[in-house]
């Protein structure tokens, strides 16, 4: 287990209590992802898994998970010849619901213990115009959802975790 995520923080614990959820342990991959989101080592991007290259690159929350899994990002050119934002390198079309998907490949979802629809929920929390939350809030959502899913087998906890955290009032910073 990642030493930076030994147990649920006070915010996660309070949200779980308010929702009546029992919390379980995180698998090591989720613990590393949560720790990375909280670390301050990744700049947050909106609208793409990664924007830019090198030390100035910024990532959405899913891009951080892909980076930790060692997936490379490459620029691609569409049929008109326009260069597009980086996509995941070496990830086949079969690994996604759509060919140029901004979601994680199925094998990484399995490793993290998340579902394909969790990608959409997390993208919405990260990117939606009026609800861009910082990585600290998203880390709490991922941790709460993962711990609750393991303990209580909630079928759709990402948005429920987000709502439970918001229900505490003032949790998570909205980014403009």
N, C-alpha and C positions, 0 to 999 in steps of 0.2 A: 504494500500500500504506500502511496505517496506520503512522505512525512508532512507535507503542507496541507493535507486533507485527512487528518487523523480521525476526526469525527465531525458530525454536523455542527456548523457554526450556530450562534444564537438565533440568527434570522431564520435559518432553515428549520431549526428546532421549533421556534415559535409558530412558523407557518404550518408545519406538520401538526402541531398540537391544535391549532385553530381549525384545521381541516379534518381532524380526527384520524390522521394517518400514523401508522407505525413505521419507523424508519429502520432500514437494513443497512448493510455495508455496501460500499462501492467496489466495483471491480477495478483493478489497477489501471486499466486504460481510461476509464471515466475519471478516476482520481487524478491522473496526469492531465487530462483535458481540463478539468475544473481548476487545478492548480495553475495551469498555463493561462487560462482566462483571467485569473486573479493576479497573476504575477506582474503585470505591467510591462512585460517583455514584448507584447504584440500590440501594434496600433490597430484600432478598429476601422474596418471599411464597411460600406453599405452598398448593396446592389451587385456585388461580385464576391466570389470566394477570396480573391486576392486582387489588389490594385497596386501596381508598381513592382519594382524588382529590388533585390538586395536589401540593405539595411533600412531603406525608406519604405519598404513594402508594408501595406496594411491588409488585414484579413477580416472576413466576417467570422462569426463564431464557428461555423462549419469549416472554414478555411484553416483555422487553428487546429482543429481535429485532423484534417487532412495532412497538414504540415507535420504534426506529431507522428503520424503514421508513415511518414517518409514518402508521401506521394509528391511527385514533382508537378509543377505547373508549367504549361507551355502556352505561348500565344498561338492562335490559330487564325486562318484566313477563311472567310466565308466564300460562297460562290461568286460574289461580286468582286472579290479581291480585297475586301476591307479587312484589316487586322482587328481582331476581337480581343476582349479581355482574356486573361489566362484561364485555361480550363485545366482539369486534372490530366496529367500525362499517363498514358498506359492504362487508362480505364476504358473498357470497351462499352459500346452502346448497350450491350446486354446488361451491364452493371447499373444502368440507370433507367428511369421511366421515360426519359427523353434524351436524345443524343447529346446535346450540349448542356446537359443539366447542371444546375448550380447546387445540386444535392450530393451527398456522400454516396459512394458506391455501396451496393448491398453488403459486400463482405466487411466493410468498415462499420456499417450500421450493426451488423451481427457482433462484431468485436466489442462495440460500445454498448451493446444491449439496447439499442434504440430501434424504432420502427421507421419505415420510409416516411410516414406522415409526420414524424417528429421533425424531420428536416424542414418541412414546410412551416411547421409551427415555430421553430427556432429562427428560420429566415424571416418570418413575419415579425417576431419580437426584435430581431436585429435591424431589419430594414424598413418596416412600415413607416410611412411618412410622418405620422403623428405619434408613433410609439417606438422610437429608436432608444433602446435601453443600453446602458454601458455593459461592458464585459463582466463587471462584478455582479450585476443583477442576473445576467444570463448564466453565470457560473452557479448562482444560487438556484435558478430554475432547473438547470441540468442536474445539480446535486439532489435537490428535493425530489425531482421526478424519478431519478435513478434509484434513490434510496426507498421511495414509496413504492415504486414498481417492484422492487425486489422483495419488499416486506409484504405488501398487500395485493400485488398483482393488478394494480390499476391499469386499465387498457389504454388510456389516453391521458397520461399525466402531465405532459409539457405545458399545455395551456392551463390545465387545472393548477399546476404548480405556480405558473405565472400569476394567475388570478389569486391564489392563496397568498402569495408574497405581496401583491398589490393590496390585498385586503387588510394587511397590517398597517397600511398607510405610509406613504412616502418612501417606500423601499425601491431602490433602483433609480438611477439618474436618467432622465430623458435627455437625449442628445438632439440638438437641432441640426 
